[in-house]
Amino acid sequence: MDDAFITLPSPIDDEMEQILREMLDHDEEITARAVIRRHSKLKAASSITRNRDRTALLTLYQEKQAELRSWQKRVSKKSKENVALDLAERDVRIAELERQVEILTTSHVAMIRAVGELGGFSKWAKFFQDRQAILEALHELGAMPKNITR
């Protein structure tokens, strides 16, 4: 029944998240015991491991640390020149994808206007009546004409 209640972050959990961020930034091994050693209020690892929200927070930062370390391993195996080349290639790819999104967005807006001028906008909108999240995303992307409301 406690799932029905929303648990708000406590100052203890705010401090714990700050500790986890610092440990991640300094690449220090993230464990419940290591967090407890730094925490001003929590004194036992079980204060974390027996609390679902704190355990989830700890696990999240442990996963982030594992992913970060995995990336560091991959980067250390490559020369700096190769890493710089990979980053440059990715920048070019990102720019290409952003350009494609811009083209598709412009095309999408033009298509909706054309459908509207032909009197078929209500049929197009009906297709999305059960997909409100998609319409919201289209508005956020700027892929909907300005005069069409949500």
TILO-399069 format. One record per atom (N, C-alpha, C): residue number from 0; residue in one letter; x, y, z. Coordinates in nm, 4 decimals, padded with zeros to 6 digits, always signed. Example, Ala and Ser with C-alpha at 12.3 -4.5 7.8 and 13.67 -1.06 7.14 Angstrom:
BEGIN
{0 "A" {+01.3190 -00.5690 +00.7800}};
{0 "A" {+01.2300 -00.4500 +00.7800}};
{0 "A" {+01.3200 -00.3300 +00.7800}};
{1 "S" {+01.2850 -00.2250 +00.7080}};
{1 "S" {+01.3670 -00.1060 +00.7140}};
{1 "S" {+01.2900 +00.0030 +00.7870}};
//
This chain:
BEGIN
{0 "M" {+00.0807 -00.1186 +00.0000}};
{0 "M" {+00.0000 +00.0000 +00.0000}};
{0 "M" {+00.0862 +00.1265 +00.0000}};
{1 "D" {+00.2103 +00.1176 +00.0466}};
{1 "D" {+00.2953 +00.2350 +00.0484}};
{1 "D" {+00.3345 +00.2795 -00.0918}};
{2 "D" {+00.3081 +00.1958 -00.1957}};
{2 "D" {+00.3346 +00.2370 -00.3334}};
{2 "D" {+00.2402 +00.3483 -00.3761}};
{3 "A" {+00.1253 +00.3633 -00.3077}};
{3 "A" {+00.0286 +00.4652 -00.3433}};
{3 "A" {+00.0741 +00.6036 -00.2999}};
{4 "F" {+00.1694 +00.6104 -00.2082}};
{4 "F" {+00.2165 +00.7382 -00.1585}};
{4 "F" {+00.3412 +00.7816 -00.2338}};
{5 "I" {+00.3513 +00.9092 -00.2570}};
{5 "I" {+00.4704 +00.9645 -00.3229}};
{5 "I" {+00.5694 +01.0013 -00.2139}};
{6 "T" {+00.6899 +00.9485 -00.2258}};
{6 "T" {+00.7917 +00.9822 -00.1266}};
{6 "T" {+00.8731 +01.0994 -00.1789}};
{7 "L" {+00.8800 +01.2023 -00.0997}};
{7 "L" {+00.9573 +01.3203 -00.1370}};
{7 "L" {+01.1010 +01.3019 -00.0928}};
{8 "P" {+01.1954 +01.3543 -00.1684}};
{8 "P" {+01.3350 +01.3420 -00.1284}};
{8 "P" {+01.3573 +01.4102 +00.0068}};
{9 "S" {+01.4329 +01.3446 +00.0904}};
{9 "S" {+01.4636 +01.4017 +00.2214}};
{9 "S" {+01.6014 +01.4661 +00.2155}};
{10 "P" {+01.6321 +01.5508 +00.3132}};
{10 "P" {+01.7683 +01.6089 +00.3161}};
{10 "P" {+01.8755 +01.5002 +00.3236}};
{11 "I" {+01.8427 +01.3889 +00.3891}};
{11 "I" {+01.9376 +01.2777 +00.3972}};
{11 "I" {+01.9669 +01.2246 +00.2573}};
{12 "D" {+01.8595 +01.2072 +00.1773}};
{12 "D" {+01.8766 +01.1554 +00.0425}};
{12 "D" {+01.9431 +01.2580 -00.0493}};
{13 "D" {+01.9178 +01.3864 -00.0258}};
{13 "D" {+01.9868 +01.4906 -00.1030}};
{13 "D" {+02.1369 +01.4847 -00.0761}};
{14 "E" {+02.1726 +01.4680 +00.0507}};
{14 "E" {+02.3139 +01.4570 +00.0865}};
{14 "E" {+02.3738 +01.3313 +00.0241}};
{15 "M" {+02.2984 +01.2236 +00.0253}};
{15 "M" {+02.3467 +01.0982 -00.0329}};
{15 "M" {+02.3723 +01.1160 -00.1826}};
{16 "E" {+02.2809 +01.1832 -00.2516}};
{16 "E" {+02.3006 +01.2036 -00.3953}};
{16 "E" {+02.4226 +01.2919 -00.4215}};
{17 "Q" {+02.4429 +01.3923 -00.3389}};
{17 "Q" {+02.5614 +01.4783 -00.3531}};
{17 "Q" {+02.6898 +01.3960 -00.3343}};
{18 "I" {+02.6887 +01.3078 -00.2350}};
{18 "I" {+02.8048 +01.2212 -00.2103}};
{18 "I" {+02.8291 +01.1307 -00.3311}};
{19 "L" {+02.7212 +01.0740 -00.3848}};
{19 "L" {+02.7337 +00.9848 -00.5004}};
{19 "L" {+02.7890 +01.0597 -00.6214}};
{20 "R" {+02.7426 +01.1827 -00.6436}};
{20 "R" {+02.7935 +01.2635 -00.7546}};
{20 "R" {+02.9436 +01.2880 -00.7398}};
{21 "E" {+02.9847 +01.3234 -00.6183}};
{21 "E" {+03.1270 +01.3490 -00.5938}};
{21 "E" {+03.2098 +01.2221 -00.6147}};
{22 "M" {+03.1596 +01.1101 -00.5673}};
{22 "M" {+03.2320 +00.9837 -00.5844}};
{22 "M" {+03.2436 +00.9491 -00.7330}};
{23 "L" {+03.1374 +00.9729 -00.8076}};
{23 "L" {+03.1402 +00.9465 -00.9512}};
{23 "L" {+03.2400 +01.0398 -01.0197}};
{24 "D" {+03.2364 +01.1669 -00.9834}};
{24 "D" {+03.3284 +01.2649 -01.0433}};
{24 "D" {+03.4744 +01.2308 -01.0158}};
{25 "H" {+03.5026 +01.1748 -00.8966}};
{25 "H" {+03.6408 +01.1420 -00.8593}};
{25 "H" {+03.6755 +00.9954 -00.8861}};
{26 "D" {+03.5847 +00.9248 -00.9504}};
{26 "D" {+03.6024 +00.7827 -00.9835}};
{26 "D" {+03.6405 +00.6997 -00.8612}};
{27 "E" {+03.5715 +00.7234 -00.7513}};
{27 "E" {+03.5899 +00.6436 -00.6306}};
{27 "E" {+03.4862 +00.5316 -00.6321}};
{28 "E" {+03.5265 +00.4144 -00.5883}};
{28 "E" {+03.4374 +00.2989 -00.5898}};
{28 "E" {+03.3095 +00.3296 -00.5115}};
{29 "I" {+03.1955 +00.3150 -00.5773}};
{29 "I" {+03.0669 +00.3473 -00.5159}};
{29 "I" {+03.0077 +00.2215 -00.4529}};
{30 "T" {+03.0007 +00.2225 -00.3210}};
{30 "T" {+02.9379 +00.1149 -00.2439}};
{30 "T" {+02.8572 +00.1799 -00.1321}};
{31 "A" {+02.7671 +00.1025 -00.0727}};
{31 "A" {+02.6873 +00.1540 +00.0388}};
{31 "A" {+02.7786 +00.1938 +00.1545}};
{32 "R" {+02.8772 +00.1111 +00.1839}};
{32 "R" {+02.9683 +00.1425 +00.2942}};
{32 "R" {+03.0491 +00.2695 +00.2686}};
{33 "A" {+03.0925 +00.2884 +00.1440}};
{33 "A" {+03.1698 +00.4089 +00.1111}};
{33 "A" {+03.0832 +00.5338 +00.1267}};
{34 "V" {+02.9568 +00.5244 +00.0915}};
{34 "V" {+02.8655 +00.6383 +00.1079}};
{34 "V" {+02.8460 +00.6670 +00.2559}};
{35 "I" {+02.8261 +00.5623 +00.3354}};
{35 "I" {+02.8029 +00.5783 +00.4797}};
{35 "I" {+02.9217 +00.6461 +00.5471}};
{36 "R" {+03.0420 +00.6126 +00.5047}};
{36 "R" {+03.1617 +00.6745 +00.5647}};
{36 "R" {+03.1623 +00.8260 +00.5474}};
{37 "R" {+03.0972 +00.8759 +00.4430}};
{37 "R" {+03.0969 +01.0197 +00.4156}};
{37 "R" {+02.9702 +01.0906 +00.4643}};
{38 "H" {+02.8652 +01.0141 +00.4903}};
{38 "H" {+02.7350 +01.0738 +00.5221}};
{38 "H" {+02.7313 +01.1250 +00.6660}};
{39 "S" {+02.6701 +01.2400 +00.6857}};
{39 "S" {+02.6669 +01.3001 +00.8194}};
{39 "S" {+02.5587 +01.2403 +00.9094}};
{40 "K" {+02.4549 +01.1811 +00.8516}};
{40 "K" {+02.3432 +01.1296 +00.9325}};
{40 "K" {+02.3344 +00.9767 +00.9324}};
{41 "L" {+02.3522 +00.9156 +00.8167}};
{41 "L" {+02.3417 +00.7704 +00.8063}};
{41 "L" {+02.4683 +00.7066 +00.8625}};
{42 "K" {+02.4487 +00.6014 +00.9431}};
{42 "K" {+02.5646 +00.5412 +01.0106}};
{42 "K" {+02.5865 +00.3938 +00.9764}};
{43 "A" {+02.4903 +00.3323 +00.9051}};
{43 "A" {+02.5045 +00.1901 +00.8717}};
{43 "A" {+02.4656 +00.1678 +00.7252}};
{44 "A" {+02.5371 +00.0775 +00.6595}};
{44 "A" {+02.5083 +00.0475 +00.5188}};
{44 "A" {+02.3649 +00.0004 +00.5004}};
{45 "S" {+02.3098 -00.0646 +00.6021}};
{45 "S" {+02.1716 -00.1119 +00.5913}};
{45 "S" {+02.0725 +00.0041 +00.5814}};
{46 "S" {+02.1126 +00.1241 +00.6221}};
{46 "S" {+02.0267 +00.2420 +00.6049}};
{46 "S" {+02.0039 +00.2693 +00.4561}};
{47 "I" {+02.0944 +00.2212 +00.3753}};
{47 "I" {+02.0798 +00.2344 +00.2304}};
{47 "I" {+02.0188 +00.1075 +00.1720}};
{48 "T" {+02.0744 -00.0078 +00.2083}};
{48 "T" {+02.0333 -00.1327 +00.1440}};
{48 "T" {+01.8921 -00.1771 +00.1814}};
{49 "R" {+01.8403 -00.1313 +00.2926}};
{49 "R" {+01.7040 -00.1692 +00.3325}};
{49 "R" {+01.5992 -00.0663 +00.2925}};
{50 "N" {+01.6431 +00.0405 +00.2282}};
{50 "N" {+01.5515 +00.1448 +00.1825}};
{50 "N" {+01.5468 +00.1388 +00.0294}};
{51 "R" {+01.4281 +00.1124 -00.0235}};
{51 "R" {+01.4122 +00.0908 -00.1670}};
{51 "R" {+01.4621 +00.2107 -00.2490}};
{52 "D" {+01.4254 +00.3327 -00.2093}};
{52 "D" {+01.4648 +00.4516 -00.2856}};
{52 "D" {+01.6152 +00.4743 -00.2812}};
{53 "R" {+01.6749 +00.4559 -00.1638}};
{53 "R" {+01.8195 +00.4754 -00.1521}};
{53 "R" {+01.8959 +00.3676 -00.2277}};
{54 "T" {+01.8453 +00.2450 -00.2226}};
{54 "T" {+01.9083 +00.1358 -00.2974}};
{54 "T" {+01.9028 +00.1645 -00.4468}};
{55 "A" {+01.7873 +00.2145 -00.4936}};
{55 "A" {+01.7730 +00.2469 -00.6359}};
{55 "A" {+01.8696 +00.3579 -00.6757}};
{56 "L" {+01.8854 +00.4577 -00.5896}};
{56 "L" {+01.9786 +00.5679 -00.6160}};
{56 "L" {+02.1226 +00.5166 -00.6204}};
{57 "L" {+02.1588 +00.4329 -00.5259}};
{57 "L" {+02.2928 +00.3740 -00.5225}};
{57 "L" {+02.3178 +00.2922 -00.6496}};
{58 "T" {+02.2208 +00.2101 -00.6872}};
{58 "T" {+02.2334 +00.1259 -00.8067}};
{58 "T" {+02.2486 +00.2116 -00.9318}};
{59 "L" {+02.1711 +00.3192 -00.9399}};
{59 "L" {+02.1799 +00.4092 -01.0546}};
{59 "L" {+02.3210 +00.4655 -01.0693}};
{60 "Y" {+02.3797 +00.5100 -00.9607}};
{60 "Y" {+02.5151 +00.5666 -00.9672}};
{60 "Y" {+02.6201 +00.4580 -00.9911}};
{61 "Q" {+02.5985 +00.3387 -00.9413}};
{61 "Q" {+02.6909 +00.2295 -00.9700}};
{61 "Q" {+02.6884 +00.1957 -01.1190}};
{62 "E" {+02.5683 +00.1982 -01.1782}};
{62 "E" {+02.5566 +00.1715 -01.3214}};
{62 "E" {+02.6231 +00.2824 -01.4027}};
{63 "K" {+02.6029 +00.4078 -01.3600}};
{63 "K" {+02.6692 +00.5195 -01.4282}};
{63 "K" {+02.8205 +00.5035 -01.4212}};
{64 "Q" {+02.8706 +00.4622 -01.3044}};
{64 "Q" {+03.0145 +00.4454 -01.2875}};
{64 "Q" {+03.0663 +00.3326 -01.3773}};
{65 "A" {+02.9922 +00.2237 -01.3851}};
{65 "A" {+03.0346 +00.1123 -01.4708}};
{65 "A" {+03.0384 +00.1555 -01.6172}};
{66 "E" {+02.9383 +00.2317 -01.6598}};
{66 "E" {+02.9343 +00.2797 -01.7977}};
{66 "E" {+03.0494 +00.3764 -01.8247}};
{67 "L" {+03.0738 +00.4663 -01.7315}};
{67 "L" {+03.1832 +00.5626 -01.7455}};
{67 "L" {+03.3176 +00.4909 -01.7537}};
{68 "R" {+03.3375 +00.3931 -01.6681}};
{68 "R" {+03.4630 +00.3177 -01.6703}};
{68 "R" {+03.4790 +00.2388 -01.7991}};
{69 "S" {+03.3692 +00.1872 -01.8499}};
{69 "S" {+03.3723 +00.1143 -01.9764}};
{69 "S" {+03.4179 +00.2067 -02.0893}};
{70 "W" {+03.3631 +00.3288 -02.0910}};
{70 "W" {+03.4043 +00.4269 -02.1923}};
{70 "W" {+03.5512 +00.4642 -02.1758}};
{71 "Q" {+03.5943 +00.4809 -02.0517}};
{71 "Q" {+03.7341 +00.5168 -02.0278}};
{71 "Q" {+03.8274 +00.4074 -02.0776}};
{72 "K" {+03.7875 +00.2815 -02.0595}};
{72 "K" {+03.8699 +00.1702 -02.1079}};
{72 "K" {+03.8827 +00.1748 -02.2593}};
{73 "R" {+03.7694 +00.1968 -02.3262}};
{73 "R" {+03.7712 +00.2013 -02.4716}};
{73 "R" {+03.8575 +00.3161 -02.5218}};
{74 "V" {+03.8444 +00.4308 -02.4573}};
{74 "V" {+03.9211 +00.5480 -02.4996}};
{74 "V" {+04.0696 +00.5270 -02.4748}};
{75 "S" {+04.1046 +00.4653 -02.3629}};
{75 "S" {+04.2466 +00.4475 -02.3322}};
{75 "S" {+04.3153 +00.3510 -02.4290}};
{76 "K" {+04.2390 +00.2652 -02.4944}};
{76 "K" {+04.2974 +00.1722 -02.5903}};
{76 "K" {+04.3241 +00.2388 -02.7252}};
{77 "K" {+04.2627 +00.3540 -02.7468}};
{77 "K" {+04.2814 +00.4242 -02.8730}};
{77 "K" {+04.3790 +00.5399 -02.8527}};
{78 "S" {+04.4441 +00.5746 -02.9579}};
{78 "S" {+04.5325 +00.6910 -02.9493}};
{78 "S" {+04.4466 +00.8173 -02.9431}};
{79 "K" {+04.5050 +00.9232 -02.8935}};
{79 "K" {+04.4325 +01.0499 -02.8856}};
{79 "K" {+04.3876 +01.0956 -03.0236}};
{80 "E" {+04.4699 +01.0702 -03.1237}};
{80 "E" {+04.4339 +01.1103 -03.2594}};
{80 "E" {+04.3111 +01.0347 -03.3079}};
{81 "N" {+04.3061 +00.9039 -03.2777}};
{81 "N" {+04.1901 +00.8251 -03.3185}};
{81 "N" {+04.0641 +00.8693 -03.2449}};
{82 "V" {+04.0775 +00.9013 -03.1175}};
{82 "V" {+03.9623 +00.9485 -03.0406}};
{82 "V" {+03.9139 +01.0809 -03.0981}};
{83 "A" {+04.0065 +01.1713 -03.1283}};
{83 "A" {+03.9698 +01.3007 -03.1864}};
{83 "A" {+03.9024 +01.2813 -03.3218}};
{84 "L" {+03.9528 +01.1878 -03.4017}};
{84 "L" {+03.8930 +01.1588 -03.5316}};
{84 "L" {+03.7521 +01.1040 -03.5149}};
{85 "D" {+03.7342 +01.0102 -03.4203}};
{85 "D" {+03.6014 +00.9543 -03.3933}};
{85 "D" {+03.5037 +01.0635 -03.3507}};
{86 "L" {+03.5495 +01.1532 -03.2634}};
{86 "L" {+03.4629 +01.2619 -03.2171}};
{86 "L" {+03.4265 +01.3554 -03.3323}};
{87 "A" {+03.5224 +01.3836 -03.4183}};
{87 "A" {+03.4950 +01.4698 -03.5333}};
{87 "A" {+03.3930 +01.4043 -03.6264}};
{88 "E" {+03.4099 +01.2733 -03.6491}};
{88 "E" {+03.3146 +01.2006 -03.7335}};
{88 "E" {+03.1745 +01.2020 -03.6721}};
{89 "R" {+03.1678 +01.1874 -03.5411}};
{89 "R" {+03.0377 +01.1901 -03.4736}};
{89 "R" {+02.9754 +01.3288 -03.4803}};
{90 "D" {+03.0578 +01.4319 -03.4694}};
{90 "D" {+03.0064 +01.5684 -03.4833}};
{90 "D" {+02.9461 +01.5895 -03.6217}};
{91 "V" {+03.0139 +01.5383 -03.7242}};
{91 "V" {+02.9625 +01.5493 -03.8607}};
{91 "V" {+02.8309 +01.4731 -03.8723}};
{92 "R" {+02.8266 +01.3539 -03.8154}};
{92 "R" {+02.7039 +01.2724 -03.8214}};
{92 "R" {+02.5886 +01.3413 -03.7483}};
{93 "I" {+02.6172 +01.3993 -03.6330}};
{93 "I" {+02.5139 +01.4718 -03.5580}};
{93 "I" {+02.4619 +01.5890 -03.6405}};
{94 "A" {+02.5526 +01.6617 -03.7047}};
{94 "A" {+02.5115 +01.7746 -03.7887}};
{94 "A" {+02.4231 +01.7267 -03.9040}};
{95 "E" {+02.4597 +01.6129 -03.9650}};
{95 "E" {+02.3784 +01.5564 -04.0734}};
{95 "E" {+02.2388 +01.5198 -04.0229}};
{96 "L" {+02.2334 +01.4552 -03.9076}};
{96 "L" {+02.1044 +01.4145 -03.8516}};
{96 "L" {+02.0191 +01.5356 -03.8145}};
{97 "E" {+02.0828 +01.6392 -03.7593}};
{97 "E" {+02.0080 +01.7608 -03.7262}};
{97 "E" {+01.9517 +01.8242 -03.8528}};
{98 "R" {+02.0285 +01.8234 -03.9597}};
{98 "R" {+01.9816 +01.8774 -04.0877}};
{98 "R" {+01.8649 +01.7949 -04.1404}};
{99 "Q" {+01.8744 +01.6629 -04.1308}};
{99 "Q" {+01.7647 +01.5769 -04.1756}};
{99 "Q" {+01.6377 +01.6026 -04.0955}};
{100 "V" {+01.6525 +01.6199 -03.9641}};
{100 "V" {+01.5358 +01.6481 -03.8802}};
{100 "V" {+01.4728 +01.7802 -03.9217}};
{101 "E" {+01.5566 +01.8801 -03.9494}};
{101 "E" {+01.5050 +02.0100 -03.9928}};
{101 "E" {+01.4281 +01.9979 -04.1244}};
{102 "I" {+01.4833 +01.9219 -04.2185}};
{102 "I" {+01.4169 +01.9012 -04.3479}};
{102 "I" {+01.2849 +01.8274 -04.3283}};
{103 "L" {+01.2872 +01.7203 -04.2495}};
{103 "L" {+01.1654 +01.6428 -04.2264}};
{103 "L" {+01.0598 +01.7244 -04.1523}};
{104 "T" {+01.1030 +01.8069 -04.0587}};
{104 "T" {+01.0094 +01.8910 -03.9850}};
{104 "T" {+00.9420 +01.9906 -04.0794}};
{105 "T" {+01.0213 +02.0556 -04.1613}};
{105 "T" {+00.9659 +02.1509 -04.2577}};
{105 "T" {+00.8703 +02.0818 -04.3535}};
{106 "S" {+00.9093 +01.9653 -04.4010}};
{106 "S" {+00.8251 +01.8875 -04.4913}};
{106 "S" {+00.6949 +01.8463 -04.4231}};
{107 "H" {+00.7055 +01.8071 -04.2978}};
{107 "H" {+00.5884 +01.7633 -04.2218}};
{107 "H" {+00.4883 +01.8783 -04.2060}};
{108 "V" {+00.5385 +01.9958 -04.1713}};
{108 "V" {+00.4509 +02.1129 -04.1558}};
{108 "V" {+00.3826 +02.1435 -04.2888}};
{109 "A" {+00.4572 +02.1396 -04.3988}};
{109 "A" {+00.3990 +02.1663 -04.5309}};
{109 "A" {+00.2928 +02.0628 -04.5658}};
{110 "M" {+00.3187 +01.9376 -04.5330}};
{110 "M" {+00.2223 +01.8311 -04.5615}};
{110 "M" {+00.0927 +01.8534 -04.4838}};
{111 "I" {+00.1043 +01.8916 -04.3565}};
{111 "I" {-00.0155 +01.9145 -04.2746}};
{111 "I" {-00.0953 +02.0325 -04.3304}};
{112 "R" {-00.0243 +02.1383 -04.3719}};
{112 "R" {-00.0940 +02.2532 -04.4303}};
{112 "R" {-00.1671 +02.2125 -04.5579}};
{113 "A" {-00.1020 +02.1320 -04.6416}};
{113 "A" {-00.1649 +02.0876 -04.7667}};
{113 "A" {-00.2878 +02.0027 -04.7371}};
{114 "V" {-00.2773 +01.9130 -04.6426}};
{114 "V" {-00.3921 +01.8292 -04.6051}};
{114 "V" {-00.5060 +01.9175 -04.5539}};
{115 "G" {-00.4701 +02.0178 -04.4723}};
{115 "G" {-00.5714 +02.1098 -04.4198}};
{115 "G" {-00.6397 +02.1884 -04.5292}};
{116 "E" {-00.5634 +02.2358 -04.6275}};
{116 "E" {-00.6221 +02.3119 -04.7384}};
{116 "E" {-00.7159 +02.2268 -04.8218}};
{117 "L" {-00.6891 +02.0987 -04.8278}};
{117 "L" {-00.7748 +02.0081 -04.9044}};
{117 "L" {-00.8936 +01.9600 -04.8222}};
{118 "G" {-00.9015 +02.0014 -04.6968}};
{118 "G" {-01.0155 +01.9659 -04.6122}};
{118 "G" {-00.9997 +01.8328 -04.5404}};
{119 "G" {-00.8829 +01.7777 -04.5393}};
{119 "G" {-00.8644 +01.6474 -04.4770}};
{119 "G" {-00.7964 +01.6497 -04.3418}};
{120 "F" {-00.7789 +01.7707 -04.2855}};
{120 "F" {-00.7074 +01.7787 -04.1576}};
{120 "F" {-00.7799 +01.7036 -04.0467}};
{121 "S" {-00.9126 +01.7105 -04.0442}};
{121 "S" {-00.9864 +01.6423 -03.9366}};
{121 "S" {-00.9634 +01.4920 -03.9428}};
{122 "K" {-00.9534 +01.4363 -04.0625}};
{122 "K" {-00.9250 +01.2926 -04.0742}};
{122 "K" {-00.7823 +01.2617 -04.0278}};
{123 "W" {-00.6871 +01.3496 -04.0618}};
{123 "W" {-00.5497 +01.3318 -04.0164}};
{123 "W" {-00.5441 +01.3394 -03.8651}};
{124 "A" {-00.6104 +01.4375 -03.8064}};
{124 "A" {-00.6107 +01.4555 -03.6609}};
{124 "A" {-00.6784 +01.3382 -03.5914}};
{125 "K" {-00.7807 +01.2818 -03.6538}};
{125 "K" {-00.8512 +01.1672 -03.5944}};
{125 "K" {-00.7564 +01.0487 -03.5767}};
{126 "F" {-00.6640 +01.0341 -03.6696}};
{126 "F" {-00.5647 +00.9268 -03.6593}};
{126 "F" {-00.4852 +00.9378 -03.5299}};
{127 "F" {-00.4633 +01.0599 -03.4820}};
{127 "F" {-00.3826 +01.0834 -03.3633}};
{127 "F" {-00.4642 +01.1000 -03.2349}};
{128 "Q" {-00.5963 +01.0853 -03.2400}};
{128 "Q" {-00.6763 +01.1131 -03.1207}};
{128 "Q" {-00.6385 +01.0249 -03.0026}};
{129 "D" {-00.5930 +00.9045 -03.0250}};
{129 "D" {-00.5496 +00.8164 -02.9156}};
{129 "D" {-00.3983 +00.8209 -02.8967}};
{130 "R" {-00.3346 +00.9102 -02.9647}};
{130 "R" {-00.1885 +00.9215 -02.9583}};
{130 "R" {-00.1485 +01.0643 -02.9216}};
{131 "Q" {-00.2024 +01.1119 -02.8122}};
{131 "Q" {-00.1785 +01.2501 -02.7698}};
{131 "Q" {-00.0302 +01.2774 -02.7474}};
{132 "A" {+00.0427 +01.1790 -02.6978}};
{132 "A" {+00.1859 +01.1983 -02.6730}};
{132 "A" {+00.2606 +01.2294 -02.8031}};
{133 "I" {+00.2181 +01.1675 -02.9124}};
{133 "I" {+00.2823 +01.1927 -03.0420}};
{133 "I" {+00.2546 +01.3360 -03.0864}};
{134 "L" {+00.1301 +01.3803 -03.0710}};
{134 "L" {+00.0979 +01.5179 -03.1063}};
{134 "L" {+00.1780 +01.6175 -03.0236}};
{135 "E" {+00.1903 +01.5897 -02.8944}};
{135 "E" {+00.2694 +01.6779 -02.8071}};
{135 "E" {+00.4143 +01.6835 -02.8551}};
{136 "A" {+00.4690 +01.5662 -02.8895}};
{136 "A" {+00.6079 +01.5613 -02.9370}};
{136 "A" {+00.6232 +01.6385 -03.0681}};
{137 "L" {+00.5244 +01.6276 -03.1569}};
{137 "L" {+00.5301 +01.7024 -03.2826}};
{137 "L" {+00.5284 +01.8532 -03.2568}};
{138 "H" {+00.4458 +01.8963 -03.1615}};
{138 "H" {+00.4434 +02.0388 -03.1258}};
{138 "H" {+00.5782 +02.0822 -03.0710}};
{139 "E" {+00.6379 +02.0007 -02.9817}};
{139 "E" {+00.7677 +02.0346 -02.9220}};
{139 "E" {+00.8783 +02.0417 -03.0265}};
{140 "L" {+00.8694 +01.9563 -03.1283}};
{140 "L" {+00.9694 +01.9570 -03.2357}};
{140 "L" {+00.9500 +02.0724 -03.3329}};
{141 "G" {+00.8343 +02.1386 -03.3215}};
{141 "G" {+00.8035 +02.2449 -03.4167}};
{141 "G" {+00.7565 +02.1887 -03.5491}};
{142 "A" {+00.7041 +02.0667 -03.5470}};
{142 "A" {+00.6615 +01.9986 -03.6688}};
{142 "A" {+00.5120 +02.0149 -03.6949}};
{143 "M" {+00.4499 +02.1071 -03.6237}};
{143 "M" {+00.3077 +02.1357 -03.6439}};
{143 "M" {+00.2934 +02.2825 -03.6796}};
{144 "P" {+00.2033 +02.3146 -03.7703}};
{144 "P" {+00.1812 +02.4567 -03.8016}};
{144 "P" {+00.1435 +02.5325 -03.6744}};
{145 "K" {+00.1827 +02.6576 -03.6654}};
{145 "K" {+00.1605 +02.7382 -03.5454}};
{145 "K" {+00.0142 +02.7573 -03.5116}};
{146 "N" {-00.0736 +02.7612 -03.6136}};
{146 "N" {-00.2151 +02.7881 -03.5884}};
{146 "N" {-00.2941 +02.6661 -03.5438}};
{147 "I" {-00.2294 +02.5503 -03.5321}};
{147 "I" {-00.2973 +02.4291 -03.4868}};
{147 "I" {-00.2711 +02.4137 -03.3374}};
{148 "T" {-00.3779 +02.4085 -03.2601}};
{148 "T" {-00.3641 +02.3964 -03.1153}};
{148 "T" {-00.3597 +02.2512 -03.0746}};
{149 "R" {-00.3150 +02.2314 -02.9564}};
{149 "R" {-00.2988 +02.0948 -02.9041}};
{149 "R" {-00.4285 +02.0350 -02.8662}};
//
